[in-house]
Amino acid sequence: TGSPVVVTPIWLDQFANAELVKYMCGIATPALDDLTSSELATHIKRAMTDLGTRATASMLAQSVHQEDGVRKAVEYVGRLIKEEIQSGIWHKRWKATGYGWRDDWGMEKYV
């Protein structure tokens, strides 16, 4: 929409997201536990009135609108299926992680 974002970290990766947003198109606030309602209101007002933040958010929105996101997503999924899943590369990587993979799940018929 081109509107600046106000990110208030609550859990894990949101702290990193807040840092990224601060430099791109929004305002990062302290963690929720360390933030008063008055401070949050100040951050929201700043996001909506800071010309640089608004300009960056607007440029990002224009860039996103110009992309053919659906086509790119379909191409990516097609490549993933063809190059990673059908070839067995994805299965080998996933199994190597030991990340919840169990042979008795019967997933071999899908990969």
Residue pairs with C-beta under 8 A, 6 or more apart in sequence:
1 61
2 54
2 57
2 58
2 60
2 61
2 62
3 57
4 25
4 26
4 27
4 47
4 48
4 50
4 53
4 54
4 56
4 57
5 21
5 25
5 26
5 27
5 47
5 57
6 26
6 27
6 29
6 40
6 43
6 44
6 47
7 14
7 17
7 18
7 21
7 22
7 26
7 27
7 28
7 29
8 14
8 18
8 29
8 30
8 31
8 32
8 35
8 40
9 15
9 17
9 18
9 28
9 29
9 30
9 31
9 32
10 31
10 32
15 31
18 28
18 29
19 28
21 27
21 28
22 28
24 56
24 60
25 53
25 56
25 57
25 59
25 60
26 47
26 53
26 57
27 43
27 44
27 46
27 47
27 50
27 53
29 35
29 39
29 40
29 43
30 39
46 53
47 53
48 54
80 90
83 89
84 90
85 91
85 111
88 111
90 111
91 108
91 111
94 101
95 101
101 107
